[in-house]
Amino acid sequence: MALSKQVQIAVVLFSLVAAASALDLPIDWKIPTSGKPYDTTYLQTGDSVTFNWRGFHGVYKITSDRCPATFSDSGPDDLAPSASGGSYTWHATAPGTYYLACQVGDHCKEGMLIEIVVGSGPALAPSAMAPMVPAEAPAASGDSEGSEGEN
Ligand SMILES: [Cu+2]
């Protein structure tokens, strides 16, 4: 909701600026009221996202957008062990598609799941970034060639 909007806006702004500096995107990590996973987030190598939560949550790396039946209690994928309140910063160190979820109870199935697509770096031309922008991204209006008005 407010969060998804925020993320989308951040993504759009990021692509508009075609960005020079590393981004650290804050994520309000909680069970979405929509019951749907978070919007896919697009980053470049060197960027990061910071999960912030107040309830009992954690951050766990999974291998696809399907929530596993169970999460093991430890190991390298248990990025931020579940805790009451916390913050965890995930760094985009290499291009690829990553899935991070909350390992508490059914939170993953309830929507605490985010797909993060990492591109190879800010050197990408805007045209090369285009396929990474969600089709439903709101900012497409008035986007004619050569009129990159927003700086
Ligand atoms: Cu959770």
Boltz pocket constraint, residues with backbone or C-beta under 6 A from the ligand:
constraints:
  - pocket:
      binder: B
      contacts: [[A, 31], [A, 56], [A, 57], [A, 58], [A, 102], [A, 103], [A, 104], [A, 107], [A, 112]]
      max_distance: 6.0
